[in-house]
Amino acid sequence: MTTVTNSSPTTVHLEAAARRHLWGHFSRHGQNITPPIITRGEGSRIWDTAGKSYLDGLSGLFVVQAGHGRTELAEAAATQAEQLAFFPLWSYATEPAIELAERLAGYAPGDLNRV
């Protein structure tokens, strides 16, 4: 997909660098293919360097269900990142994951108690 973008020196550099170096997951690649460069998000919307708005269905699918630009979530993440930024729960547990699982299980009906 070729994207029409603004022609600022920064955007032109980013587009060239993306074509040369970025291996996009599930993307078509080629010298003349530049992916949209996303610059910001607010709620469930994201914007690219050309100012085009998109519904952020992909991030919501994986990690941003709560929306972009939520200061309280950024502050909570920063506080947690001071101790441990990320760790997968494959055969391990973390205190925040256990606490969240316990909290969510309390909302579930009956014996639906694993998250």
DAURRA-V859920 format. One record per run of one state. SS is the DSSP state (H for helix, E for strand, L for the rest). FROM is the first residue (numbers start at 1). LEN is the number of residues. If there is no record, write none. Layout:
ss->{SS | SS}
from->{FROM | FROM}
len->{LEN | LEN}
This chain:
ss->{L | H | L | E | L | E | L | E | L | H | L | E | L | H | L | H | L}
from->{1 | 9 | 22 | 38 | 44 | 45 | 49 | 53 | 56 | 57 | 63 | 68 | 69 | 71 | 82 | 95 | 108}
len->{8 | 13 | 16 | 6 | 1 | 4 | 4 | 3 | 1 | 6 | 5 | 1 | 2 | 11 | 13 | 13 | 8}
